[in-house]
């Protein structure tokens, strides 16, 4: 079969949920590193992260899965007041 590469672990829905929970809490930690340790469970993984035992990664760089597995809805953006004063229509001239 030639060169063996690091295969992505097959994750259960529970593990995906744990992955995204951890990724949300620790976006700086490598997602690939989190995935390889998901069998350890939430507490042990969190401990490893706090002890800097997992390599850093970018928010989603190095994570082959796009963040579509997230079940919680994203918060709605807060509407910002316009920065330019709006001139009432019909008062020209």
C-alpha positions as CSV (number, residue, x, y, z in Angstrom):
1,X,0.0,0.0,0.0
2,X,3.0,2.3,-0.1
3,X,3.6,5.1,2.4
4,X,1.3,5.0,5.5
5,X,-0.1,8.4,6.4
6,X,-1.7,9.4,9.7
7,X,-5.3,8.4,9.1
8,X,-8.0,10.6,10.5
9,X,-9.8,8.9,13.4
10,X,-13.4,7.9,12.7
11,X,-15.3,10.0,15.2
12,X,-18.7,9.2,16.8
13,X,-21.3,12.1,17.1
14,X,-20.4,12.4,20.8
15,X,-16.7,12.7,19.9
16,X,-17.5,15.4,17.3
17,X,-19.5,17.3,19.9
18,X,-16.5,17.0,22.3
19,X,-14.2,18.1,19.5
20,X,-16.1,21.2,18.7
21,X,-16.7,22.1,22.4
22,X,-13.0,21.9,23.0
23,X,-12.2,23.7,19.7
24,X,-14.6,26.5,20.8
25,X,-13.0,26.8,24.2
26,X,-9.4,26.5,23.0
27,X,-9.3,27.7,19.3
28,X,-5.5,28.0,19.5
29,X,-5.0,24.2,20.1
30,X,-4.4,22.1,17.0
31,X,-7.7,20.4,16.0
32,X,-5.7,17.4,14.7
33,X,-4.1,17.0,18.1
34,X,-7.5,17.2,19.8
35,X,-8.9,14.5,17.5
36,X,-6.1,12.1,18.2
37,X,-6.9,12.3,21.9
38,X,-10.7,12.3,21.9
39,X,-10.8,8.8,23.4
40,X,-9.4,10.3,26.6
41,X,-12.5,12.3,27.3
42,X,-13.3,15.9,28.2
43,X,-11.6,16.2,31.6
44,X,-8.3,14.6,30.6
45,X,-8.1,16.5,27.3
46,X,-8.8,19.8,29.1
47,X,-6.1,19.0,31.6
48,X,-3.6,18.2,28.7
49,X,-4.5,21.5,27.1
50,X,-3.9,23.4,30.3
51,X,-0.6,21.6,30.8
52,X,0.4,22.6,27.2
53,X,0.7,19.0,26.2
54,X,-1.1,19.5,22.9
55,X,0.5,21.5,20.1
56,X,-1.0,24.8,19.1
57,X,-2.8,25.2,15.8
58,X,-4.7,28.0,14.0
59,X,-8.4,28.3,14.5
60,X,-9.2,26.1,11.6
61,X,-5.9,25.6,9.8
62,X,-4.7,22.1,10.0
63,X,-8.3,20.9,10.7
64,X,-9.6,19.0,7.8
65,X,-13.2,19.2,8.9
66,X,-14.9,22.5,8.3
67,X,-16.9,23.8,11.3
68,X,-20.3,22.6,10.2
69,X,-20.7,20.0,12.8
70,X,-21.6,22.6,15.5
71,X,-25.1,22.0,16.8
72,X,-25.5,25.2,18.8
73,X,-26.8,28.1,16.6
74,X,-24.4,31.0,16.2
75,X,-25.3,34.1,18.1
76,X,-27.0,36.8,16.0
77,X,-24.8,39.8,15.2
78,X,-25.8,42.8,17.3
79,X,-27.1,45.6,15.1
80,X,-24.9,48.6,15.1
81,X,-26.3,52.1,14.8
82,X,-25.3,53.8,11.6
83,X,-22.1,55.9,11.9
84,X,-23.3,58.5,9.4
85,X,-26.4,60.5,10.5
86,X,-29.3,59.6,8.2
87,X,-30.9,62.6,6.6
88,X,-34.7,62.4,6.4
89,X,-36.1,61.9,2.9
90,X,-38.1,64.8,1.4
91,X,-36.5,67.7,3.2
92,X,-34.2,68.8,0.4
93,X,-34.4,72.4,-0.9
